[in-house]
């Protein structure tokens, strides 16, 4: 006989924001619950012990025999499913799931699910603002901001979720009203055995989806359409019936839908073709769920982007300084270089950190002819130098302050200095926000 939810002996593996949301949710359901985390003092531990003093919490090395004694493991995204204790539990028939499975069991309202190697936070936030402009009280979060389970409320008619590949690989069937993979480029190659595994994890977002939003510029984002799934399209310079796209005329660049101009690109508050693509994606998603066009365009006009994502900081001595610290993979940095290289002048690029085993060769074409000088920092600076050093001059530095001083010295009037690391920040900083803040402080001190 199948277990009902409250009968399941559930182990939540991993605390942090997502793990805590799972504890709150499962405790409210009355589940028999325990928590495991390999860290001695994981984030959220104090809250768990204060709010639920009787809850069993085990820290330190995972015990496979103990894990196998549960009916279900709810595994946080930061923990690999290849962890031996989790693999042993799966082999023993224990159900392995994640927070999105709990979320989908609990809500009946439609869900827009957004993933991709780059741009998903921007698109999720912008679509949320489009919904608000249309008077729709959408729950917006997931991998971005508020965990999905903490968004659940009886009066929410629509959920807009950013979801990561790590969340998707432990999700059975998201059943999204609209789903999209914005783009796919090498990322998290330290976590996946090969590119295909990463690709397949991303495409789990389409399981059970009713509508798919497809990027015509990225073949790897295009799903094998399930029977009954309705496709919607966006892409740069791909004007066609039903497609959200761009065209140029004597007045400049236009955003279009089908054969109609929607708005001039100069009306947008975000810069770069990659951000225009993000706006097109949000329009396609909003159109697929029936948001009115006027409201979506009004929100797009007001949108100023997110911190640490192609964020202009200041101009100093004729040089514009741009913070793109969120560019933690090669695809994001390549898009930033190609979109933000000035028409007059060149880029000075600050890059480096933990490359996560990614193939850096796609950066060669991007930097050639666009980047005047590379300033490299972090643990994989030597790898970046080896990959790019024959194509552009470079300098290795140890600190962000030194990086900014060198960049200021190398840049000429009309240039842009771009922090777009192509790497994770965790070798030197707690997160990409801390890295971007360090950059901003150093730039302000010039």
PyMOL commands that set and color helices and strands:
alter all, ss='L'
color gray80, all
select helices_A, chain A and resi 5-7+16-28+45-51+64-67+84-91+99-106+120-133+148-151+165-168+195-206+219-221+265-267+273-288+293-302+330-340+362-367+381-388+400-410+432-444
alter helices_A, ss='H'
color red, helices_A
select strands_A, chain A and resi 9-13+32-37+56-59+72-75+95-97+110-115+139-142+158-162+178-181+211-215+230-234+243-249+252-257+260-264+311-316+319-323+347-351+371-376+394-396+416-419
alter strands_A, ss='S'
color yellow, strands_A
deselect
rebuild
show_as cartoon
